[in-house]
Each structure stands twice: as structure tokens, then as C-alpha cells.
Amino acid sequence: MVAVLTDDVVLVDHHCHGVVAEDLDRPGFEALLVEGSVVRDPFGSLLGLAVRRWCAPRLGLAAHASPEEYLARRRALGWRHVTRTLLGAAGVGTWLMDTGVGTLTEPEEFAELCAGQAREVLRLEAVAESVAAGGVAAAEFATAVERELRTRIATGVVGLKSIVAYRSGLRLPAEPPAEDEVRAAAGAWLRWGDSRLESPVLLSWLAHLGARLGAEYSLPLQMHTGFGDDELRLHQADPLLLTDFLTATRASGVRIALLHCWPYQRNAGYLAHVFPHVLVDVGLAVPYLGDRSGVVIAELLELAPFDSVCYSSDGYGLPELHYLAALLWRRGLGQLIDTWIADGTVTVGDAERIVAGIASGNACRAYGLTAPE
């Protein structure tokens, strides 16, 4: 019964990226199966096992086909066919895409490949860096960035995103930096000439600006937390470090979406429990943890209110990641809910409402979307 609940529901993926629009050799494929910069046999992991178990049959191979067989089949079919097959099998009606990485498919092409809807989530740091690259005086930097963000928002983006966790960590101040601090920090950065924004002052200011604009335009502000690549310092990405920032924004009207969260999913669940404007997911962890992903989903739901939890894949580069996230989320949540029903913890009607909310309803309310059919 619960398998039907999770298998048939159409998902809204509230955070993902595009795919690589070209055929990949083995090193190129394997590099996208790991978060680290050094590739160590990605097929020798739970994610690698999941690719062979679940993706291989979608491409006409036996489950657990060897890596060599899988990659040969992938090359023979071509990236476009593989992408359409796997995205089409994910059961996702709407994808919300972080477009801060310029080497992947943009929403329009992605929508054509998946035969669904794809909407843009605007990365704050990418906008600030583009303004700096275009040439701006330090005294005009803050105004120019806010003006550019408003211009981009007017094009129809559905959310904003901050990757401050990667740059200076999540210990954000409760109040934004003062104007003179921002101006001085902008001057130092612009004189230095570095294209990458790493100033803690500017990053804190930008996160607060994102929260202010998010409240004004009813756009959730997504924030990377937890698991990521090796540019990240994981201890600085614990969502609990955002407590002061969340306290300061609680009454502002903005929704703050904590992305990924692993291994801090219980911390994120606590924050969703005490802050009504917080949304949470465990997106990136699900495909990487393979058959262990159900444990993480269960830990998130220990405290997180059901209406605060959204589905996401954080699929990046490979459609295998988008597909596996959806499949493993369905399995993990389905098995958990099945246990709850068997134990009398929840009725079937309540289970249906919980699944529908996490699958799409919560995201649709937060991002102002029409529920997919």
C-alpha cells in the first residue's frame, strides 16, 4: 500500500542543478560520482552500487551490470537519450534549478530533456561576482548588487540561494554589517581583483540582503548546509551555526530552506521544529548513501514538522543522480511510513497527507507553485 503512495506521487524537486550536455569518458563520468577532487573508484561505494543496481536496468542492462558494461551502454546510447530516460523515470513534475554553475544545462534545455517544468533559483554569490566583474566602485557595490538582484528576480526566479557555507561558514551575525563595513570590504575585494567572493563581511551582508529580498518578493532563501565537496569545511556547515541568523529573520516573512544537512540532519530537524520559517531536506545525501538513505530520512523526521520537509535531489551533472535521489527517497520514506502504519503510529489517510506534503505540497506552498499532476 505505502509503495503505491511513494511510487505514484509526482515530485517537486526543490533544489537541483543541470546536467552535462555531452558524452563523457570514464574519468569524466567518475569525477561526477564523487564530491572530492580526487577520484577513488566511485563504483566501490553505496552510490556506485546504486548506479549498477537501479540505473543499469533503465538503460537495458541487467541489474548489477559491471561498470565497464554500464559505461559502454551509456556511450552507445548517447548522453541525450540517457538523460531523457533517467529524468523521465524519476517521476518529477517540477525541478527548481540552481543556475550558479555555468557549465551545465540551463532550465530551458533541462525542461526539454525531462519533459517537465524547470524553474530558476538565483545564486546570490554568482550575482555579486558578476557585478564586480563588470566594474563597479566600492561605494556603489552594495547598490549595484541589490539592483541586479531585483532585475534578475523580475525575470521570474522562484527562489534565492546562498553558498556562504562554502566561503566563510554558517556562523552569520544576527544583524547585517554596517554600510561603512560593506564599503570598506568591497573596496578591499575589488582592489585585490579576485573573482571569487570570500569576504566574511560581504558574504554576511549578502545573506541578509537575500533574506530581506526573499521576504519582500515571497521567495525562499536556500542555504547550503552539511555535506559538500572538499572546498567545504564541514564543521563550519553545521546548520546550528545559523541559530542567530534564524532568530533574527524569524518574524521577517522569509522562508529559509536548509539544504542537504547530512551529517547534521537531526540538528536541521531541531531547527525546523523551533523556527516556523525553516524548511529542510536531505537531498544531496540520498543518492550518495544508497540503501542507507532511509536512515537519514527517518532521523530528519524525528523532530522536523512534516510540513517543513521538502524533497530534493541536488542532482548535478549526471542524470543518474537526479533519478537515484527520487527512487531512493521513495524507497526510504515508503519503508518508514510502512513501518509507522504497521505499528499503528499513523493512519493510511495521515500517511497519504505526509507523503504528498513532502513530495510536492510543502514546496508548492513555499515557492508559490502549482501542484504537478
C-alpha positions in Angstrom: 0.0 0.0 0.0 2.7 2.5 1.0 4.8 1.6 -2.0 1.9 3.0 -4.1 1.9 6.2 -2.0 5.5 6.8 -2.7 5.8 5.4 -6.1 2.9 7.1 -7.8 3.2 10.6 -6.3 4.7 13.2 -8.6 7.6 15.1 -7.0 8.7 18.7 -6.9 12.5 18.7 -6.7 13.0 22.0 -4.8 16.8 22.0 -5.4 18.9 20.6 -8.2 21.3 21.5 -11.0 21.5 20.8 -14.7 23.4 18.0 -16.5 26.5 17.8 -18.6 25.4 18.1 -22.2 28.0 15.9 -23.8 29.1 12.3 -23.8 31.6 11.6 -21.0 34.6 9.2 -20.9 35.1 7.1 -17.9 37.2 9.6 -15.9 34.7 12.4 -16.7 31.8 10.2 -15.5 33.5 9.0 -12.4 34.5 12.5 -11.4 30.8 13.4 -11.2 30.1 10.5 -8.9 32.2 11.9 -6.1 32.2 15.2 -4.1 36.0 15.2 -3.6 38.6 16.4 -6.1 40.4 13.0 -6.0 38.5 10.1 -7.6 38.9 6.8 -5.7 36.9 4.1 -7.5 33.4 5.7 -7.2 31.8 2.4 -8.2 33.2 1.0 -4.9 30.7 2.9 -2.8 27.0 2.7 -2.0 26.4 5.3 -4.7 28.3 3.1 -7.2 26.3 0.1 -6.2 23.1 2.0 -6.6 24.0 3.1 -10.2 24.7 -0.5 -11.1 21.6 -1.8 -9.4 19.0 0.8 -10.4 20.2 2.7 -13.4 21.5 -0.2 -15.4 18.1 -1.8 -16.0 16.7 1.6 -17.1 19.4 1.5 -19.9 18.5 -2.0 -20.9 21.1 -3.9 -18.9 20.8 -6.4 -16.1 20.9 -5.1 -12.6 24.4 -5.0 -11.2 26.0 -4.9 -14.6 29.7 -4.3 -14.4 31.0 -0.7 -14.5 32.5 -1.5 -17.9 29.2 -2.7 -19.3 27.3 0.2 -17.9 29.7 2.9 -19.3 29.8 1.1 -22.7 26.0 1.1 -22.8 25.9 4.7 -21.8 28.3 5.7 -24.6 26.3 3.7 -27.1 23.0 5.3 -26.2 24.5 8.9 -26.1 24.1 11.5 -23.3 20.8 12.9 -24.6 19.0 9.5 -24.7 20.4 8.5 -21.3 19.3 11.9 -19.8 15.8 11.7 -21.2 15.4 8.1 -20.0 16.6 8.7 -16.4 15.0 12.1 -15.9 11.7 10.8 -17.3 11.8 7.8 -14.9 12.3 10.0 -11.9 8.6 11.0 -11.6 9.4 14.6 -11.0 7.0 17.2 -12.4 8.8 20.4 -11.5 12.6 21.0 -11.0 13.9 24.1 -9.2 17.4 24.7 -10.5 20.3 26.5 -9.0 21.9 28.1 -12.1 25.1 29.3 -10.4 27.2 26.7 -12.3 27.5 27.9 -15.9 28.8 24.7 -17.4 25.5 22.7 -17.1 22.2 22.8 -18.9 20.1 25.8 -18.1 16.4 25.4 -17.1 15.0 25.8 -20.7 17.1 22.9 -22.1 16.6 20.8 -19.0 12.9 21.2 -19.2 13.0 19.9 -22.8 15.1 16.9 -21.7 12.9 16.0 -18.8 9.5 16.8 -20.5 8.6 18.7 -17.3 8.9 22.2 -15.8 12.2 23.7 -14.7 12.4 27.0 -12.8 15.4 29.1 -11.8 16.8 29.6 -8.3 19.2 32.5 -8.3 22.6 32.2 -6.5 23.4 35.3 -4.6 27.2 35.0 -4.8 27.2 34.5 -8.5 25.3 37.8 -9.0 27.7 39.7 -6.7 30.7 38.3 -8.5 29.2 39.2 -11.9 28.6 42.8 -10.7 32.2 43.0 -9.5 33.5 41.6 -12.8 31.5 44.2 -14.7 33.4 47.0 -13.0 31.9 49.0 -10.1 33.2 51.4 -7.5 33.3 50.3 -3.9 30.9 53.0 -2.8 28.3 51.7 -5.4 28.9 48.0 -4.9 26.0 47.3 -2.5 23.5 49.4 -4.5 24.6 47.7 -7.8 24.3 44.2 -6.4 20.8 44.9 -5.0 19.7 46.5 -8.2 21.0 43.5 -10.2 19.3 41.0 -7.9 16.0 42.9 -8.3 16.4 42.8 -12.1 17.0 39.1 -12.1 14.1 38.4 -9.7 11.8 40.2 -12.1 12.6 37.6 -14.8 10.6 35.0 -12.8 13.0 33.2 -10.5 11.3 31.2 -7.7 14.0 31.3 -5.0 17.3 32.6 -3.9 20.3 30.7 -2.8 23.4 31.3 -0.6 26.6 29.2 -0.6 28.1 31.1 2.3 28.8 27.7 3.9 31.5 27.2 1.3 33.1 30.6 1.6 33.2 31.7 5.3 30.9 29.2 7.1 27.4 29.5 8.6 28.1 31.5 11.7 26.3 34.5 10.4 25.7 37.6 12.6 22.1 38.4 13.7 22.4 41.8 12.1 23.9 42.7 8.7 27.2 44.6 8.6 27.1 48.4 8.7 27.3 50.3 5.4 30.8 51.5 6.1 32.0 48.0 6.8 30.4 46.8 3.5 32.0 49.7 1.6 35.5 49.0 3.1 35.2 45.3 2.4 34.1 45.9 -1.1 37.0 48.2 -1.7 39.5 45.6 -0.5 38.0 42.9 -2.6 37.8 44.9 -5.7 41.4 46.2 -5.3 42.6 42.6 -4.8 41.0 41.6 -8.1 39.9 38.1 -7.0 36.9 36.8 -8.9 35.7 34.7 -6.0 33.8 36.4 -3.2 35.3 35.2 0.1 35.0 38.3 2.4 33.1 37.3 5.5 31.7 40.9 5.8 30.3 40.9 2.2 29.0 37.3 2.5 27.2 38.1 5.7 25.7 41.3 4.1 24.7 39.3 1.0 22.9 36.6 3.1 21.0 39.3 5.0 20.1 41.0 1.7 18.9 37.7 0.3 16.6 37.3 3.4 15.3 40.8 3.0 14.5 40.4 -0.7 13.2 37.0 -0.1 10.7 38.4 2.4 9.8 41.3 0.1 9.2 39.0 -3.0 8.0 35.9 -1.2 11.0 33.9 -2.4 12.5 31.2 -0.1 16.2 31.7 0.6 18.0 28.3 0.2 21.2 27.8 2.2 23.7 25.1 1.6 24.4 23.2 4.9 26.3 20.0 5.6 27.8 17.6 3.0 29.5 19.1 0.0 32.8 19.0 -1.9 36.3 19.3 -0.5 36.3 23.1 -0.7 33.9 23.0 2.2 35.0 22.8 5.9 32.2 20.5 7.2 32.3 21.7 10.8 31.6 25.2 9.5 28.5 24.0 7.7 26.5 22.7 10.7 23.1 24.4 10.4 23.1 25.0 14.1 25.6 27.8 13.4 22.7 29.7 11.7 20.7 30.0 15.0 21.4 33.7 15.5 20.5 34.4 11.8 17.3 32.3 12.0 16.3 34.1 15.2 16.8 37.5 13.5 14.8 36.5 10.4 12.0 34.6 12.2 9.5 37.5 12.0 10.6 38.9 8.7 8.4 36.8 6.5 11.1 35.0 4.6 11.3 31.2 4.4 14.8 29.7 4.9 15.4 26.4 3.3 18.3 24.3 4.8 19.6 22.1 2.0 21.3 18.7 2.3 22.1 18.8 6.0 24.0 15.5 6.4 25.5 14.6 8.8 23.6 17.2 10.7 20.1 16.1 9.7 19.0 15.9 13.4 20.3 19.4 14.0 18.3 20.6 11.0 15.2 18.8 12.2 15.5 20.6 15.5 15.8 24.0 13.8 12.7 23.3 11.7 11.0 22.3 15.0 11.7 25.6 16.8 11.7 28.0 13.8 8.4 28.0 11.8 10.1 29.7 8.8 12.6 26.9 8.3 12.3 24.3 5.5 14.6 21.2 5.5 15.7 18.4 3.2 18.4 15.8 3.0 18.7 16.0 -0.8 22.4 15.5 -1.6 22.9 12.7 0.9 20.1 10.4 -0.5 21.8 9.2 -3.7 25.2 9.0 -2.1 24.0 6.9 0.8 22.2 4.4 -1.4 20.3 1.9 0.6 21.2 3.7 3.8 19.4 6.8 2.8 16.2 5.7 4.6 18.0 6.0 7.9 18.8 9.7 7.3 15.2 10.4 6.2 14.0 8.8 9.4 16.4 10.9 11.6 15.3 14.1 9.9 11.6 13.3 10.7 12.3 12.6 14.3 11.7 16.3 15.1 11.1 18.2 11.9 7.4 19.0 11.4 6.1 17.2 8.4 5.0 20.4 6.7 8.6 21.8 6.9 10.2 18.9 4.9 10.7 19.1 1.1 12.0 16.6 -1.4 15.2 17.5 -3.3 17.9 15.6 -5.3 20.7 18.1 -5.6 21.3 16.2 -8.8 24.4 17.7 -10.5 26.0 16.8 -13.8 24.7 13.2 -14.2 21.0 12.4 -14.6 21.8 9.2 -12.7 21.9 11.4 -9.5 18.5 13.0 -10.2 17.0 9.6 -10.9 18.6 7.8 -7.9 17.6 10.5 -5.5 13.9 10.2 -6.5 14.0 6.4 -6.4 15.8 6.1 -3.1 13.7 8.8 -1.5 10.6 6.8 -2.5 12.0 3.6 -1.1 13.3 5.2 2.1 10.2 7.2 3.0 7.9 4.4 1.8 9.6 1.8 4.1 9.5 4.2 7.0 5.8 5.1 6.6 5.0 1.4 6.1 6.5 0.7 9.5 4.5 3.5 11.1 1.3 2.1 9.6 2.1 -1.4 10.8 2.8 -0.1 14.3 -0.3 2.0 14.4 1.7 5.2 14.6 -0.2 6.7 11.7 -3.4 6.1 9.7 -3.3 5.5 6.0 -5.0 8.8 5.5 -2.4 10.6 7.5 0.3 8.7 5.7 -1.0 9.9 2.4 -1.0 13.5 3.6 2.5 13.3 4.9 3.8 11.8 1.7 2.0 14.3 -0.5 3.3 17.2 1.5 7.0 16.2 1.5 6.8 15.1 -2.2 5.4 18.3 -3.5 2.8 20.2 -1.4 5.2 21.8 1.0 7.4 23.1 -1.8 4.5 24.3 -3.8 3.3 26.4 -0.9 6.7 27.8 -0.1 7.7 28.6 -3.7 4.2 29.6 -5.0 4.0 26.7 -7.4 1.0 24.9 -8.9 1.0 21.3 -7.8 2.2 18.9 -10.6 -0.2 16.3 -11.9 
